[in-house]
Structures are given as C-alpha cells and as structure tokens.
C-alpha cells in the first residue's frame, strides 16, 4: 500500500544523509577522550598504560570487507555491510528495515604517543579489537632510589 510512496531505500538514504551531515559539521573527528557521537558502527575506546584499546562492533560483516588504516595520528575504520535481508516477494512486502547496510566510515584522532608500527587488529564474534601500543618512552617506569 505505502510501497509506491516510500521506496525501500528512502529511510536508509535519510539515515546515511544524517550521518554525513553530522560528520560534515562536526568540528573535528572524536579523540579517544571525546564525547561519543554515535553512528555506525558503535565503538568503545579506552586505554591502558601501555596501549590504546578500540572495540568496533560489526556483527555480520565479512572481515575481508573491513579496512583499518592509521595515518598521521588518525585511525580510520571503514567498510561495506552487505544487505542480508531476503529479497521481497509478491507475498511479503517490507515496510521498515532498521538494520544498517551500505558503506560506513569512522574516524578517531589518536594520542601523540602511539606507535604506528605496533598495531594489531583481530575480528571475532562480530567485534573488531584494535590494540595500538604506546611508544616505550611514554610508558611509566619505576626508578630505584639509591
């Protein structure tokens, strides 16, 4: 009934437009201490004394479709989530599809003391874990007093 007025991709297109507008008008990319801005994929960002730990929640994505890059202190996680909803038939018409599909890109400004040569990324059970080691010179060390 409403199919002719609201094509299936209209809401997905509006959601993508909203994300692009938020990125365009944000003052800069979020840092590891910045406020969460939401978006897809969801991320948890934290640190230990020796590393920066980033968890990116990407259920249902082929690990080969995920791109992770670090350049000039900026981490970029991008990729393409294929639509995994069965095609509609004459008997079944979808009115709302809230599951994200399409290209995505998240950008995070990293602290200056990270070591770009010491990065590991592992994907397991829908979660991408990125561990970025800090430079040894920036890690706290115990000094013995004599």
C-alpha positions as CSV (number, residue, x, y, z in Angstrom):
1,X,0.0,0.0,0.0
2,X,2.7,2.5,1.0
3,X,5.3,0.9,-1.1
4,X,4.8,3.3,-4.0
5,X,5.1,6.4,-1.8
6,X,8.1,5.3,0.2
7,X,10.6,3.2,-1.7
8,X,12.5,0.8,0.5
9,X,15.8,2.7,0.4
10,X,14.3,6.1,1.4
11,X,14.8,5.6,5.1
12,X,18.2,4.1,4.6
13,X,19.1,7.1,2.4
14,X,17.9,9.6,5.1
15,X,19.9,7.8,7.8
16,X,23.0,8.0,5.6
17,X,22.4,11.6,4.9
18,X,22.0,12.4,8.6
19,X,25.4,10.7,9.4
20,X,27.1,12.5,6.6
21,X,25.7,15.9,7.8
22,X,26.9,15.2,11.3
23,X,30.4,14.3,10.1
24,X,30.5,17.4,7.8
25,X,29.5,19.8,10.5
26,X,31.4,18.3,13.4
27,X,34.4,20.4,14.4
28,X,36.8,17.5,14.1
29,X,37.0,13.8,14.5
30,X,36.5,12.5,18.0
31,X,39.6,11.9,20.0
32,X,39.9,8.9,22.4
33,X,38.6,11.1,25.2
34,X,36.0,12.8,23.1
35,X,32.2,12.5,23.6
36,X,30.6,9.7,21.8
37,X,28.7,10.9,18.8
38,X,27.0,7.7,17.9
39,X,26.8,6.3,14.4
40,X,27.6,3.0,12.8
41,X,29.5,1.1,13.8
42,X,29.4,1.5,17.5
43,X,32.8,1.8,19.2
44,X,34.2,1.5,22.7
45,X,37.6,3.3,23.1
46,X,39.8,3.2,26.2
47,X,43.4,2.8,27.2
48,X,45.9,1.1,29.4
49,X,49.3,2.4,30.5
50,X,50.8,0.6,27.5
51,X,48.2,0.8,24.8
52,X,45.0,2.3,23.3
53,X,42.2,-0.3,23.0
54,X,39.4,0.1,20.5
55,X,36.5,-2.2,20.1
56,X,34.3,-1.8,17.0
57,X,31.0,-3.7,16.9
58,X,30.5,-5.1,13.4
59,X,28.2,-8.1,13.6
60,X,27.5,-10.0,10.4
61,X,30.4,-8.4,8.4
62,X,32.9,-10.3,6.5
63,X,36.4,-9.5,8.0
64,X,37.7,-9.1,4.4
65,X,35.3,-6.1,3.9
66,X,36.8,-4.2,6.8
67,X,39.5,-1.6,6.2
68,X,41.7,-0.3,9.1
69,X,44.2,2.5,8.5
70,X,46.3,4.7,10.7
71,X,48.0,7.7,9.2
72,X,49.3,10.9,10.9
73,X,47.7,10.0,14.2
74,X,44.3,9.3,12.8
75,X,42.6,5.9,12.8
76,X,40.1,5.1,10.1
77,X,37.8,2.1,10.2
78,X,35.7,1.7,7.0
79,X,34.0,-1.0,5.1
80,X,30.8,-2.2,3.4
81,X,28.0,-4.1,5.1
82,X,26.0,-6.1,2.6
83,X,22.3,-6.2,2.9
84,X,21.4,-9.6,4.3
85,X,17.7,-9.4,4.2
86,X,16.0,-11.7,1.8
87,X,14.6,-10.1,-1.3
88,X,10.9,-9.2,-1.2
89,X,8.3,-11.4,-2.9
90,X,4.8,-10.6,-4.0
91,X,3.5,-12.1,-0.8
92,X,5.9,-10.4,1.5
93,X,6.5,-6.6,1.5
94,X,8.8,-4.9,3.9
95,X,7.7,-1.6,5.3
96,X,10.5,-0.9,7.7
97,X,14.1,-2.1,7.6
98,X,16.1,-0.8,10.6
99,X,19.2,-2.8,10.0
100,X,22.1,-0.8,8.5
101,X,23.6,-1.8,5.2
102,X,26.0,0.1,2.9
103,X,29.3,1.8,3.3
104,X,30.5,3.0,6.7
105,X,33.5,5.0,8.0
106,X,34.5,6.0,11.5
107,X,37.5,8.3,12.2
108,X,39.3,8.7,15.6
109,X,42.1,11.0,16.4
110,X,44.7,9.1,18.4
111,X,47.1,10.4,21.1
112,X,50.5,11.5,20.0
113,X,52.4,8.8,21.9
114,X,51.1,5.8,19.9
115,X,53.5,3.6,18.0
116,X,52.1,3.3,14.4
117,X,54.3,0.2,13.9
118,X,52.8,-1.7,16.8
119,X,49.1,-2.2,15.8
120,X,47.1,-5.4,16.0
121,X,43.5,-5.9,14.7
122,X,41.5,-9.0,15.4
123,X,37.9,-9.8,14.4
124,X,36.0,-12.3,16.5
125,X,32.3,-12.9,17.1
126,X,31.3,-9.6,15.4
127,X,33.8,-7.5,17.3
128,X,36.9,-5.9,15.8
129,X,39.5,-5.3,18.5
130,X,42.3,-2.9,17.6
131,X,45.2,-2.6,20.0
132,X,47.7,0.2,19.4
133,X,50.8,0.1,21.6
134,X,52.2,3.3,23.1
135,X,55.9,4.2,22.5
136,X,58.1,2.7,25.2
137,X,59.4,6.2,26.0
138,X,56.0,7.4,27.0
139,X,55.2,4.5,29.3
140,X,55.7,5.0,33.1
141,X,58.7,3.2,34.6
142,X,59.8,2.7,38.1
143,X,63.1,4.4,39.1
144,X,65.0,3.0,42.0
145,X,66.2,5.5,44.6
146,X,69.7,4.8,45.9
